């Protein structure tokens, strides 16, 4: 637990600042009181009386009903903070509020508010604090929490030798040493101490979940996974529950038997594995065997673990290029073909191998499919056309999938010819589902798993299976039918996804749309097969090539597990019940992934089926069976042990907010497929209030009802939750393209904790006061307009977008250094890259951008934004602590809203 931030009390006029709170206690933001509370807590003071409830709100916080608007007479209510904002039309000037409907998202007729009391121009009212605004510095700051954790745990060694310990935050750089529990790079939990009973779990409303990223990248200075090979016998497993040998197995009877830590079954130790025990009952070879001493390791799998009991073939990559008129015309097809010539030398391989074992194949398509024979003994590539797209078949086996090193000249020849072959095309219609079908059939015929790289740009309107129409209908927003916009338009794609997973065919989709392409349908197969979706709106060769090519290069080189199946086993008393991710579930236990790469995470929710025991804790084992890039069948095992407690305070103390937000985002983004958005938003607010109310009621020291008290480990939960509620997926506004919402929904479903953390709360870095001598990245500031300054320059990044914001009085030397122009007026906002200049400013800023980029899976296109110019509107949507242009609440307003909900619950 990092120390609580120092400014942890909100002080009124004439108050003295409080003393620092100590680590591990709830932080408190409160008005000065004659006697300080015994425990230090985070408490905000919206007035001393709870306002009467009213039921005239259709808003986000409408469950249970909210208090009426605060009026001038001192009924507590939270107003906005920014006095500089202009009055909205049709609102009374100044402090008097009149009740209006509040709703989140689109403005209804007659409604001007996003939350009760949340319109600009009104004062924040607290009893005894008339006309004083709540100081944003007095409410919990995500940046402060991140910086405190960096200060206390950054750069140190974190050893995983204790059950239930809370790891450093995902934003803290440290060196992780596996000493018996999986590294937090592989598994993070919403809490590291589970409540002992399901009643207790229901009472807290804290979801019990783990976010598992089984192939996470491990930095150079950490040990890679050991591979254990037991030869013919294969991995040692419990006879009853089939858990794999791991540090949670207890050896007994002089080492001849072991008790399973998961189901308590007593098993015989196979003779080859026998070893004597030392004086504390531990095997004498404990530290020599990864499977006894480490949290994560791999096993070489035997034929029993292979399809049809035969060793798998190495995987294949098939490149499938849409050669319709637009793609030829824009220069995209030529760009892809040129790039592939160099990229095919960089296919992933095992460390010890000379060259990659991955075979490659090529298909182009518009209304029909063209397969190419690139067998190494041919002088010229041969094209075969499949025009019956209703019943796709693969016209050739021999010569379609080849080793690039052997067929290099034929392949390069083909890549030179493709752009010329279709140069005069006027075919603008395309197919899509048959393309995937063809790729899958080709992999199936070759008896191997693999990836399809599909480069596609338009709605597939040609007559074929999976044909789509434009169904983008803004009239569905805010109705019960809105959810259909996130569902596939035709059933064909679900069936296709299932077949792809069954055949180990992963689909990577690179989209280049300039209008609606129905991502909810097109992206479905990608999501279910563990693929990655990339989108480049209105692709321009000159400005967008670097982003696309970097994405393509990174994707091709990614370490990936193919044809994977994952099982999550638990010790007795609880079990895995729900799974969220880029996965397919055929039954309730097997998580199937046609492929799984280093960036994909599966979020698993657990529920009690009995009481848990404080002594034995809660144990989790995740096993992933997969085919490696060289065609070896392997098992990757991750084990983690959590504590259990019958004390609510222990559960709250070990929560991890970043993992909670990952869980809430994925469960909400899954729920919108079946429930109205309004319901989903209400559930999120409701759950936030329930978690905090339970803490307040059972764990916090007594204090006035008017105080908002937040547990230390959750003190920034409200700000992150508000960011989630403001994400375009959950906001029904006609200005937001449906495809953009479907795209974000699909991306987030596959994200790990570090990626959701940055996505929902972007990084905002001041770069106008850089220390050019130091290598350090400047400390971030809070995501709010208040933190910007006219004389400042800031980088903002969220993992998908990156902005360079420049104030009107940015220092000329900075402008000269970065852009090589004399003044603010000369800066062009057209550029998507900074020029390469040989000066310290330029080098430092570029290295900061590269550092941010290096940790994220998607290449962020840079947008240069000048203060008070039109594009600034886009940039402001990322200032997530402020009120959003789409009606989302500011952080302060949301905190007040949650506080009211808590008061309702406590009453």
N, C-alpha and C positions, 0 to 999 in steps of 0.2 A: 504494500500500500504506500503510495507516495504521500509525502506530507501534505496536509490540507493547505490550501492557499492562504496567504497571510491576511489578505483583506477580507477575512471571512465574516465580517459583520456589517450589516447595512446601518450606517449611523445617521440619525436625524440631526437637525440643527442643535448645536450646543452639546453634542455627544462627544465622548472621548473614544477614540478608536480602541477596539478590543485587543486583548493579547492574542498571540498566535495560537491556533488550535494545534493540538498534538496529533501525531499520525495515528490513523486508525479510528479516530472518533468521527462521528458525524460533524460536518462543519456547520456553523450556524450564522445566518444573516438575520440580525434582529435589531429592534430598537433598543436603545439603552434602557436598562431596567434597574430598579433599586438593588435587586439581588441577582447576581449572574446565575444562570442555570448550572447545575452540577456537571452536566456533560456538555461538551461544546458541539453545537449543531448548526446546520445551515438553515437559517430561518428568515424568510422575507415577511415584511409586515403589511399586508394589505388590510389595514384597519382592524378594529377590535371587535366589531360586531359582524356576524355573518348575515349578509343581506337576505331578504325573503326570496324564496324561489319563485320563478315565473315560468310559464311554458310557451312563451312566444318565440322560441328560437329554433330555427331549422338548422342550426349550425353544427360545427364540428363537435363542440362540447355539449351536445344536446342530450346527454344521457349520463346521469339523471338531469332533470331540468335545471336551468341556470338561474342565477339571480337576475333581477331586472337591472337595467342600466344604472350606473351610479349617477345620481343627480348632484346638484350643487350643495345639497344639505349634508355632505360629509358621509353619506353611506359609502363604505369603502368600495373601490373598484379600480381597476388598473387602466390607466390611459397610456397613450403612446409617448415616446420619448423625444422624438425629433421635432423641435420647435420650428425648424426651417421649412418643413414640408408645407406645400400649399394646401389650402382648404379644398376638400372635395366639393364638387358642385352640389347644391341642394342641401347643404348642411348648415346648422346654426353656427354663427361665428362664436369662437370663444368657448368658455368652460361649460356652458349648460349642455347636458346630453339630452336628447330625447330618445325614447326607446324605439329601436327599429329592429327589423329582423336581422340576425347575424347569420351569415353563412360563409362557409369556406369554399373557395373556388369561385365559380362564376357568379357574377352579381345578378341576383334576381331583381325583377322590377321593384322599385321602391326600397331596395336594400343597398346601403352604402358601406356596410361594415363587414370586416372579415371576422371579427370576434366582438363580443360585447365591449363597448368602450374603446374599440381599437381604431378609431379614426383620428387622423391628424388634427392637431389644433386644440385638442382637449387636454386638460391637465391630468396628471396622475394623482388620484386622490387617496389619501390615507387619513384615518382619523388622527387629528393632531398634526397632520402634515399637509394641510390644505395648500394647493398650488405648488407643492414641491414635487419634482419628478424623481422617480426611482433611478438612481445612478447605475448605468450599465456596469460600471466597474465594481459594483457591490454584489453583483450576482455571479454565480460560479462561471469561471472562464475555462473553456476547453483548452485554450492555449496554456493557461497556467497549470492545468492538470498534466498536460503533455510535457511541459518544461520541467515541472517538479520531478516527474518520473525519470526524465533524462538525467537530471542532476543527481538523483539518488541511485540510479541503477545503470545509467549509460556507460558503455565501454567496459563493463565488468563481466566476469564469468558468471553465468547463471547455470548452476548444476541441478539437474532434475532428479535429486536423490530423496525427495520427501513427498509423501502422498499429500495431495490437496494443497500444495503451495501455489500461490498466485504468481504467474509469470510477470515479467516487465511488460509494459504496454506495447502494443504492436508498433507504435511510433518510436520506440526506444531501441537504439542499436546496441546490442550486446553480443557476447560470445556464448553460445549455448553448448553445454556439455551434457551429453546423455549419460545419466547414471542410474537408469532403471525405469524412467517414465519418458514417453515420447516428447520430443522438443515441441514448444509452442508454435514452431513453424508448421508443424504437422497437425496439431490438435489444440484448439482453444475452446474453453467452456464458458457458458453464461454465468455459472458459479462453480467454484472449486470445492464447495461443501454442499452436498444435497441434503434436503430435509429428510428426517428418518421416515415420515409417514406421508401418505398421499393427502391426508387432511391438512397437514402442515403446508404441503406444496400448494394445495388449492387456496389456502388462506393467504399466502404471499403473492400469488399470481405471477411469480417469477418462472418463466419457462426454463425447464431443465434441458439444456441442449449442448451439443458439441459441434464445432465447425471443423471438419476434417479436410485437410488439403494433402492427400496422401503422397503426391509427387512434388511437394514444395521444393523450391531451389534452396540448396544449402550453400552458404558462402564458402569461399576457398579456405578460410581459417577454421572451419568446422569439419569434423570427420565424416566422410561419406558413409553410406550404409554398408555394413558387412554382409556378404552373401554366405549363407550356411548351406553346405551340401552334404546330405546324408545318403547320397547314392541311391541305390535301388529302393531302399526302405522309405525314402521320402521323409517329410516333416513328422515329428512326433506330436500326436494329438490326443486329447482326452477321449476316452471311449464313449462317454455319454454325450457331452455337449459339443464335441469336436473342436474345442478351443485348441490353439497351437501352443506348444511349449513356450513358456515366457517366465519372466521374473516372479509372477504371482503364483507359480506352482510350488507347493511345499513338499520337500522330500522327507520321507519317513522310513522307519524300519531299516536303519543303517544304509539308506540310499537305494533299497530294492524296490520301493514303491513311491508314488507321489500322489498328493491330494490336489485336485484341480481347484484353483482359486475362484473359478467361475461357478461350478455346479457342486463342488465338494466331493465329487466321485473319487474313489481311491483306484489308481491305475498301477499296473506293473510297469517298471522301467525296462525297456528292451535291453537284452544283454549287452549289445554293442555300446549302449549309452550309459551303462552302469558306472558309478563312481562313488567312492567312500565319502562320508560326511565328516566335517571337522567338529571341534568341541562345541560349536554353537549350532550344529545341525545344518550347516551349509556345505554344499559339495566342495571338495577341494579344488575342482576345476572351474569354480564359479566365474572367475574373472577371465578365463580363457574362452568361455563360450558366450558369444553375443546373445544367444537366445535365453541365457540365464541372467545376464547382467545388464542388458540394455533395453530401453523402451522401444526402439525401432531397429529392424534388421530385415533381411530378405532370406527366403529359402529357394533353392532350385527345386522346381516342381517335377514330379515324375509323370509318366504317361497317363496315369489315372486322372490327372488334372487337365488333360488335353482333349480337344474335340476329337471324337471318334477314336480316342486312345492312340493317336499318332502325333509325333512331334510337329509343331506348327511350321509353316513356311514363313520366311521373313515377310513383313508387311510391304504393301505397295502404295505409291502415291499416283493418283490419276488427275491430270490437269484438264479441266473442261471449260472451254472458252466460248462465250456468247459472241458470235461473229455477225450479229445483226448490224444494220446500217449505222446506228448511233455509235456503237463501240469501234467500228472501223473508222468512221468519220472523225471521232474525237482523238484518234491516235492511241486509244487504250490497248487495242489488240497488239499493235506493233510494240508498245511499251512492255507488255507482258512477255511477248516472245523474246525480245532482246534480253530482258532480265533473267528469264529462265535459263538462258545459255550459261550465265555465270553461276546462277543459284544451284543448278543441279550438281555442281561440284561440292556443295556444302550440305548435302543431305546428312542427317544425323547418323552417327555410327558409335559403336562401343569404343571406349578409351583404347583398348588394345588392338583394334582392327585398323588395317590399312585404309580400306574404303568402305562405303556404306553398303549394307546388304539390301537396302530398299530398292525395289524395282519401280520403274516409272512408265506411265502410259499417257496418251494424248487423244482428246476428243474435241471437236469444235461442233457448234450447233447454232441453228436459228429455228426454223420450223421443222427441220429434220436433223438427224445426228450424223456426224462424219467421224469414223474411227480411222486410226492410222497405224499401218504396219511399219514399224521402224526396226525390223530385225537387222542385226549387225552385218549380215552378208548381202544386204540389198544395196544397189547403187543409188536408188531414189526411194523415198518413202512412198507407200501406196495408200490411197484413200479408199475407204469403203463406206457407202452411204446407207443408212437405215432410215427409210422413209415411213415405214409402218410404226408410228410412234405409239399406237394403241397397245401393241404387243411387242415390247422391245426385246430384241435378242442381241447377243454379241456376235458379230459376223466373223471374228477371227480369234483364235486363242494364241497360236504360235506367232510371236512377233508383235503382240500388242503390249505386253508388259516386258520391259527389257532392263538390263543392267546398263545404266547410262555410260559407264566407262567403256563398255564393249561397243555400244551403239552410238557413241558420241557424234561421229560424222553424219550419220543418217538423221539423228535427232536435230542437230544444229541446222542441217539442210531443211528439215521440216519447219523449224522455227523461223527460218528465213522466208520460206514459201507461204506460210499461212496468211500474213498480211496482204501479200500480192494476190493470192488465190481468191480472196474475197473483196479485193479493192473496189470492184465495180458493183458490189451488191446493192440492191435497193429493198432487200427483205427487212421489214421492220418488226414483224411479229415473231414472238419466241414461244418455245415450250419451256417447261421447267421440271415438273415431276418425272417425265421420262428420262431426263438427263441423269437424275439421281438413280433411277431404276437401272439404267444402262451401266452406270459405274458400279452399282452393287452387284449386278449380274456378272460383270467382268471379274470382280474380286472373288465371287462365289465360284466361278468356273476355274479360277486359278488356285482355289482352296487357300486363300490367304486373307488376313484382315488388312485394313488400310484406310487411307484418307482420300476423299475427293476434294480437290480445290476447285470450286466453281466460281467463275467470274461472270456476273450477271447484272443486267441493268434495267429491266422493265417488267411490267405486269405481264405474266404469261397468258396472253389472250388467244393464242393459236389453238385450233381444235386438237385437243389431246387430253389424256387423263390429267387431273390437277389443274385444268384450265380455270382461270379466275376472272371475275369482273370487278370493276371499281365499285366497292360498296362503302366507301368512306362517307359516312353520313353524320354531319354535325347535329342533326336533329335528335340523334340518339343520346347525346350527352345529357347527363343528369336524369336519365330514365332507367327503368329496370333493364332495358335492352342494351345499355352502354357496354355491358360485359361481353356482348357478342363481338365487339370490335377487337377484343383481345383473343378471341377463339379463332381457330382455323375456319375458313369459309366453307371448305368441303372436307368430308371425312377422309378423303384419299390420303392426305398427308400424315394422319395418325397411323394408318395402316402401313404406309411406306416407311415411317420412322420405326415401327415395330420390326419390319423385315430387315431394315438396315442394321438395327441393334443385333438381331439374331444372326446376322452374317458378319458382324465385326466391321461394319462400314461406317466410318465417321465422316460427316459432311462439314467442311469448312466453306463458309459462304462470304464472298467479297461482293458487296452490292454497290452499284453506281447509279442510284436513282436520280431522276430530275422531277419526278412526281410520285404520287402514291403507288407503291408496289405491293402492298399488303404483307408487311413483315410478320404479322401474326400468323399468316399461312406459310409464307416462304421460309421463315426462320424456325419453324416448328421442328423440322427434321434435324436441323443443326443443333437445336437445344437438346432434343432427346438423345442424340448420338454422341454428346460430349464434344461437339465441334465448337468453333468460334465464329461469330458473326461480325463482319466488319462493314461499315457503311460510310460511303463518301458521297454526300449530297452534291449535286450539280458539279460533278468532277471536271476540273480543268487541268489539262496536262501540265501547264506551266506551274500552277500553284499547288496542286494536290499530289503530284507524283512522289515527292519525298516521303510524305506521310504513308501513302499506299505501299511504296516499295519497302519502307522500313518494316511495316506490319507484315508484309509477305515474307521478307527475309527472316524476321524473328519467328514467324509461325513455322516455316519449313525447318528451322534449326532446333525447334523445341524438343526437349526430351519428353517422350510420350510413352504411355503404356497402352497397348492395343487389346481389343477383344477382352475387356476387363469385367470382372464381377466382384462386388464388394459385399462382405458380411460384417455386421457389427454385433459382437457378442457382449453380454453384460453378466456381472455376477448376480446372484439371486436377489430378488426384491424389486427389481426394476427392469424395464426392457425398452428397446428402441421401437417407437411407434410411428413416427413420421419422418420422411426424408425429403429434402428440398435441394435441387441442384440441376445441372445439365445431365440428367440421368433418365433411365427408363426403369419402371418397376413392373415386372410380370406377375410377381406375387408380393407378399407383405415383407419378405426378408431379404431378397436378393436385389441389390442395387446393380443394374446392368449399365455398362458404359462401353459403347463401341470403341471409344478411346478416352483416355484421361491424361491431361497434360499438367505441367507444373503450376498453372494458374487456377485450375478448377478446384472448387471446394464443394463438399456435400455437407449440408447442415442437417443434423440428426436430432430429433426431439425424443426425450425419454419420459416414460410415465412409470409410476409405482405399480407393481402388482402384488406387493406385500410390504411388510415393514423392512427398513434397512437397519443395519447394525452399526453402531458407532465404531466398534473395534475393527470389524473387517472392511468397512468403507464401501465405496461403490467403484467397481473395476470395469473398465471398458477395453475391449480388444477389437481393433479394426483390421480385417484381413482383405487384401486386394490381390486377386489372382489375375495375372495379365501376361501378355506376350511382349517381350522386349523388342527394341528396334532391330536386334540381330536374329530374332525368331526364337528366343529361348523362353520357355514357360516358367514364370516365377511367381512367388508369393511375397507380397510386401506386408509386414506386420507392424502395427503401431499399438502400443499398450499405454494406458494412463490410469492412475488410481486417484480417486477423489475421496475427500472425507465425507462423513455423514454426521449430522448433529440434530438433537431435538431442541436446540436453542435457535430461535429465528435470527437472533443477532449474528450468529456464526454464518448463516446463509447470506445475509446482506453484506457482511464484512468481506466476503470473498467473491463478490460479483464482478464481472467484467463488462463494463458498459459497451465497449466496441463489439463484443461477441453478441450481446443482447440486441444491439441495433441490426447486426447481420441477420439474426433470427427473425426479428420483427419485420424487417424489409422483405425477406423471402416469404414469410408466411402471409404477409399482406399482399405481396405481388402474386402469390398463388391464389389467394382468396378472391381477387378481383375477377377471376375467370368464372366464379359461380355466385358472387354476391354483389349487391349494389355498392358502388364506391363510397356512398355516404355511410353505409353500415360499416365498411372496413375502416374508414377514418374514425368513426365513433368508437369502434372496438379498441383501436390503438390508444386513443386518449383515455378511454375507460381503464385500459390495462395499466397505463402509466399511473393514473390516479390510484388505482387499487394497490399497486406495488408500494407506492409511497405512503398511502394511508395505513397500510398494514404495519409498515415500519414505525410510523408516527405513533400508532396506537400501542404497539407491543414492545418497541425497542428504545424509543426516545425518552429523554427525561421530561418531566411535566413542564409545560409552558403554555402561554396563552394560545387559544384556538387560532388567533389571527396570524400566527406564525407558520410559514411554510418550512418544514424541516426535511432535509434531504440526507440520506445516508452518504457517508463519505465516498464509497465506491460507486455511488449512483448520482453524484451531484451534477454531472453534466448530462445525465439521461434526458432531462426535458429539452435541452437545446438540440440534441441529436434527434430526438423524437419529432420535434417541430420541423427539422430539416427533412426528415422522411415524409412527413405529412405534406410538405411543400413540393415534393418531387413531382415532376411532370406526369408521372404514372398515376398519381393519386389526385391530380387536379384536373377537373373536367372543364377545360376552356377551349372555345372554338379556335383561338389563335394558335394552340399547340397542335402540331400535326399528329394525326393518329399513329403514323409510322414511327415517329420519334418516341412516342409513349410505349409502343410495343417493343421497340428496339431496347430502350432502357429496361423494360420489364424483363426481357430475355437475358440481357447482360448481367443484371444484378442476381438473377437466380443462380448463376455459376460462380459468383465472387467469393473470395475469402475475406477474412476479417480486415486485413490491411486495405484491401481495395474498397470495401464498403465504407470504411472509416473516412478515407479521403474523398470518396464520391459524394457522401452526404455532408461532410464538413470540409470544404476545400482549404488548401494551404494558401495563405496570403503573405507573401514575403516582401518587406520593404527593401529596395535595392538602391536607394538614393544615398544611403550612409554606409556604403560597403567598406569594410576594412580590407583593402587590396592586398595587404601583406599576409593576411591569414587565410587558411584553407577553409575555414568554417563557413557554413551556410548561415545567413542571418536568421535570428529567431523569428518565427511567424508572428503575425498579429491577428486579432479577432476579425472574423469575416463580417465587417460592418462598415458602412459608409463613414461613420464617425472616425474610423482609423485612417482613412485616406487623407492626404493633405495636398494642397495646390502645388507645393514645392517638392512633392514626392513622386517616386516611380515604384510600382509594385508588380510582382509576378503573382498571378493566381492560377492554381492548377487543381483539377479534381480527378485526374486520371483519364479523362476523355478530352477535355479542352484545356488549353493554356492561354492566358491573356497576359499581355504586358500593358499595364495601365499607366498613362503618363499625365501628371498634373500640369495645369497651364503654366505654372512657373517652375517646371523641372529645370535644375541647374544646366546651363548651356554646355558645360564640360561633359556632363553625362550624355547629353544628346549627341554631341560631337563624337564622343567615345563609342557610343552604341550604333549610331546611324551614319556617321560621317557627314552630317549636315549641320549648318550653323545654328538653327533655332527651331523651336516648337512648331512654328508654322510650316517649316520645310519637311517635317516628318511625313512620309507616305504611310497610310494605314493599309495599303494594298498588299504589302509584303507579308509572307507567311513564315519567313526565316529572317534572322538577324544577319546582316552582312558579315563576312569573315574579315575582321580588322585586327591589325597587329598592335593592340594597346591593352593595358591592364584592365580597364573597365569592361571592354568587350569580352576579353578572355574569361574574366571572373563571372560575368553574367551568363555567358554561354555554358560555363562549367556548372553553374548552379542549375540551369535548365536541364543540362544533360544528367545531372545527379537525380533530379526529380523524375526525369523520364526513365532512367535506368531501372527504377524499382517497379515500373508499371507495365502491364501487358500490352496496352494500346498506345500507339504513337499519338501524342497530343499535337494537333495542328495549332500553331501559334497565331493568335489574333492580336494585332496592335490596336489599342484603344486610346484615343485622346479625350481628356476630360471635356465635358460639355459638347461632344459630337454625337451624332445619332447612334453609332454602334454601342455607346455606353449603356444603353438599355439592356442589351444582351448581357454585358458584363455584370450589371447590377443584380441579375437573377441569381448570381452566385454569392452575393453578399447575404448569406443565409440567416444572419442574426437580425436582419432588417425585415420590415413588412414587404411582401412581394407585390409586384405589379399585378399579379393574378389573384390578389386577395388573401394570400397566406399571411398569418400573423407574424409579428416580430417576436423575438425570443422573450422579451419582457412581457408582452401581452399573453403569450402562450403560458408563461410561468403563472401569471395571474389566473388564467383560465383553468390550469391544472389545479391550482390552489383552491379555487372555488369548488371544483369537483371533489377534492379531498375533504373539504369542509362538509359537503353534502354527505359523503360516505361516513364521516365520523359522527355526524348527527343522526 
